[in-house]
């Protein structure tokens, strides 16, 4: 667990909260290349997640040293760093491994936050509600929960997480929006996962080369104070979804507990730390990696591949469409099925920009039971005589289907002669009502 705490604290200080640290010293003299190469390879052999690659890099850098490949760069440390990085990539390309000359670099790995810093962090999370900004119920009883970080302060955050999920516990499906979530604490990832499993489930391993330790991560309902959610889960992703957010998405996807919708994620599964190697040089080394128990690999460099690929902007709508389609397939009666068809059509209505010409609208006008359909300034309206003459504008969805009002849709039905002789009214609870046209006269108002 020490590794998890260290990594999540590093994440917060590096990317969220500014801090002061220890800077290394620049000798301002020609580089002692033998010492530098030895220091670099020692760090790689101690910390790099792939020891066999570290060994191969060591052999190659030593061969370059023997050939005096760096002799002309000893007075130009920036160029020297670039050449060593190029040589490392010749043996093994890892986009997360870098070397740079930066004598003023703040060595984050040496930073040990004190009580005042920890208090400041806790206050920061609390004031930002642990990044949970809202929990919402969308049309069709679909839960929606966006949050942008898996914070470190689990015990303090648990009441907020539980409250949000309790509010959404009676929904038919849950959308978790991680499109702007850049990761955070692996322990918090495990905590949130735990609300979605009835049995303790192995989700991920974190293998730390630096301390030769492996942490086994489980979703465990014992951690949730009795709250377990069983509804279908859908996770929204973008190319900005990263690190711990990918951990959550990948683990839930591989455990068959969630459907991922959106863009392929950023591809960061290997936490990286800067190591000072002396003389003003810093090597960034991936020191740990994830190992999924199902795939026996992770998402490093590839990202999490969505089950349904779409743009980040369209992910929410596509997830809703998929939810209603899947719920209609599992509906237990026709009225329930009708309800999900209704909400699917509502999504189409939100995207529709169709404005039918008058020659298409005019044949629809007439009286259907207590509904009077008429044209006004080339737009179709409905006057409901059964509701005190309430008037609503009809919005076209597709074909002969329109939005009637906030709770109903109307479809115009043709008879065998090709004339519109009836309507079907679809209500958001799945009810359907038929009305016959009682006045065939085309109506209009000026």
Number of C-alpha atoms within 10 A of each C-alpha: 12 9 18 18 15 13 20 23 22 22 22 18 17 12 11 12 12 9 13 11 15 13 16 19 14 14 11 11 11 12 21 11 17 11 12 16 18 15 18 22 21 16 19 26 21 15 22 25 23 15 14 11 17 22 15 15 22 21 14 16 20 15 12 15 15 11 10 11 13 16 12 10 16 15 13 13 20 15 16 22 20 15 16 20 17 15 16 22 15 11 16 14 13 12 9 15 20 20 24 19 21 19 18 13 18 17 17 20 15 13 15 12 16 9 9 9 14 13 11 13 21 18 13 14 17 15 10 11 15 24 18 18 13 11 19 17 17 13 12 20 14 19 24 22 19 20 20 19 22 27 25 25 19 17 10 14 20 18 13 16 19 18 12 18 21 14 13 22 18 16 18 17 23 29 26 20 23 25 26 19 22 22 25 26 26 25 21 24 26 23 23 20 22 24 23 22 17 15 13 13 15 17 24 25 19 21 20 22 19 17 13 12 14 17 15 15 18 19 25 21 20 14 15 19 11 10 17 18 20 16 18 17 21 27 28 27 33 25 18 20 28 27 25 26 31 30 28 24 30 26 26 21 20 15 15 10 18 23 22 26 30 27 26 24 26 22 21 26 24 22 22 22 22 20 21 26 20 20 22 21 26 23 23 18 22 25 23 26 24 23 19 21 16 13 9 10 14 25 22 19 15 13 22 28 20 21 16 17 17 20 16 19 12 14 23 23 16 19 22 22 20 17 24 24 16 13 19 19 11 11 14 10 9 11 16 18 19 20 23 24 19 23 21 19 19 23 17 16 18 11 10 13 11 11 14 13 10 13 9 10 17 18 17 27 23 24 24 20 17 16 22 20 24 23 21 12 9 17 17 23 21 22 18 18 13 10 10 8 13 11 17 16 18 18 23 22 23 14 8 16 21 22 22 21 15 10 12 18 23 23 21 20 19 14 9 7 7 8 13 19 22 20 22 17 19 23 21 22 17 17 15 16 10 15 17 14 22 15 14 15 12 14 17 17 9 6
